[in-house]
Amino acid sequence: MLKAAVLYGKKNIKIEEVNLPPNQDRIMVKILACGICISDVKAYQEGQSHYFKPPIILGHEYIGNIVAIPEGNDYFKKGDRVAVIHAVNCGYCNYCQRGLFEMCKNKQRASNGGFAEYVSIKEKFAKIALLKIPAKLSTNEATFLEPIACCIEALERCNIRLGDTIVIIGAGVMGLLLLQLSLLRGASKVVVSETSEYRRNIAKSFGAIVVNPRETNLKKFIIKETNSEGADVAITTVFKENIIQESFSFTRKQGTVFIFGSATSNSKLELDSDKIHYDQIKIIGTSAYKPFHFNIALKLLKESRISATSLITSVKPLDKIKKALEDYTKPG
């Protein structure tokens, strides 16, 4: 038996004992830390999501130590500290054959969720789903591997080029990671729109031009910053119709509006079709990552090219998961 936080429905999450899968042909990992993703928060708030149906153990940004391993496995050993890549693609469907692993039609969860004491991974998934963490990287830093991988996928789809001007709306964890990665990819200017002074200060320390949209007209600010050309890419990390609509007003012709923030169930958008037809502005969305993005994320963290520790706001034990989920969306 193991202790886990099980989601049963809307804001109904319980800490309880659950059965472990049989140990045969499985690697057992003791969870050391698990980050909270906005998708976890939305699943908690709505009782389900696009990916998660109750009852389920949430959490997919987790790091742990291997505590049990089948005989004959010579790649991993007890005591190895690993990140768990929670989604495993099949490798043979039409999407996988095209290299679109994140769209795999046969994707499986590699293990139960990380809001638990342990996770169990089938040995056949081990080399795909487990990534060894070097000693130089702290456990808390390593929980950012999955979010960074998602951001790498996003910016590859945006096709950011040297000298581009990027606008990021929202300076939560993902917005601040997207900021750092945009600069690494060669953006000459990144403008971050954020209402929280605390988050604006972090964004500024990373090299962003910051603006408070409650005090400054964002469209006028961007048009001035870009000599009336508009942004090359506008990234919305929050899914609000008015924010997405406004993004089209300061994105240049043939620019890109990137919808990064996930929507709530049954969300709809009304858009000005002229912006798409005549101005040829592209709309892109994203979800998840490709497996090799984890390795890139690990390299960036190891080389201190991405700062993650300043993005940690609090650390709570498993039995405080309900409070942690509720605190996630509080201003600050």
Rosetta blueprint (number, residue, H / E / L):
1 M L
2 L E
3 K E
4 A E
5 A E
6 V E
7 L E
8 Y E
9 G E
10 K L
11 K L
12 N E
13 I E
14 K E
15 I E
16 E E
17 E E
18 V E
19 N L
20 L L
21 P L
22 P L
23 N L
24 Q L
25 D L
26 R E
27 I E
28 M E
29 V E
30 K E
31 I E
32 L E
33 A E
34 C E
35 G E
36 I L
37 C L
38 I H
39 S H
40 D H
41 V H
42 K H
43 A H
44 Y H
45 Q H
46 E H
47 G L
48 Q L
49 S L
50 H L
51 Y L
52 F L
53 K L
54 P L
55 P L
56 I E
57 I E
58 L L
59 G L
60 H L
61 E E
62 Y E
63 I E
64 G E
65 N E
66 I E
67 V E
68 A E
69 I L
70 P L
71 E L
72 G L
73 N L
74 D L
75 Y L
76 F L
77 K L
78 K L
79 G L
80 D L
81 R E
82 V E
83 A E
84 V E
85 I L
86 H L
87 A E
88 V E
89 N L
90 C L
91 G L
92 Y L
93 C L
94 N H
95 Y H
96 C H
97 Q H
98 R L
99 G L
100 L L
101 F H
102 E H
103 M H
104 C L
105 K L
106 N L
107 K L
108 Q E
109 R E
110 A L
111 S L
112 N L
113 G L
114 G L
115 F L
116 A E
117 E L
118 Y E
119 V E
120 S E
121 I E
122 K E
123 E H
124 K H
125 F H
126 A H
127 K H
128 I H
129 A H
130 L E
131 L E
132 K E
133 I L
134 P L
135 A L
136 K L
137 L L
138 S L
139 T H
140 N H
141 E H
142 A H
143 T L
144 F L
145 L H
146 E H
147 P H
148 I H
149 A H
150 C H
151 C H
152 I H
153 E H
154 A H
155 L H
156 E H
157 R H
158 C H
159 N L
160 I L
161 R L
162 L L
163 G L
164 D L
165 T E
166 I E
167 V E
168 I E
169 I E
170 G L
171 A L
172 G L
173 V H
174 M H
175 G H
176 L H
177 L H
178 L H
179 L H
180 Q H
181 L H
182 S H
183 L H
184 L H
185 R L
186 G L
187 A L
188 S L
189 K E
190 V E
191 V E
192 V E
193 S E
194 E L
195 T L
196 S L
197 E H
198 Y H
199 R H
200 R H
201 N H
202 I H
203 A H
204 K H
205 S H
206 F L
207 G L
208 A L
209 I E
210 V E
211 V E
212 N L
213 P L
214 R L
215 E L
216 T L
217 N L
218 L H
219 K H
220 K H
221 F H
222 I H
223 I H
224 K H
225 E H
226 T L
227 N L
228 S L
229 E L
230 G L
231 A E
232 D E
233 V E
234 A E
235 I E
236 T E
237 T L
238 V L
239 F L
240 K L
241 E H
242 N H
243 I H
244 I H
245 Q H
246 E H
247 S H
248 F H
249 S H
250 F L
251 T E
252 R E
253 K E
254 Q E
255 G E
256 T E
257 V E
258 F E
259 I E
260 F L
261 G L
262 S L
263 A L
264 T L
265 S L
266 N L
267 S L
268 K L
269 L L
270 E L
271 L L
272 D L
273 S H
274 D H
275 K H
276 I H
277 H H
278 Y L
279 D L
280 Q L
281 I L
282 K E
283 I E
284 I E
285 G E
286 T L
287 S L
288 A L
289 Y L
290 K L
291 P H
292 F H
293 H H
294 F H
295 N H
296 I H
297 A H
298 L H
299 K H
300 L H
301 L H
302 K H
303 E L
304 S L
305 R L
306 I L
307 S L
308 A L
309 T H
310 S H
311 L H
312 I L
313 T L
314 S L
315 V L
316 K L
317 P L
318 L H
319 D H
320 K H
321 I H
322 K H
323 K H
324 A H
325 L H
326 E H
327 D H
328 Y L
329 T L
330 K L
331 P L
332 G L
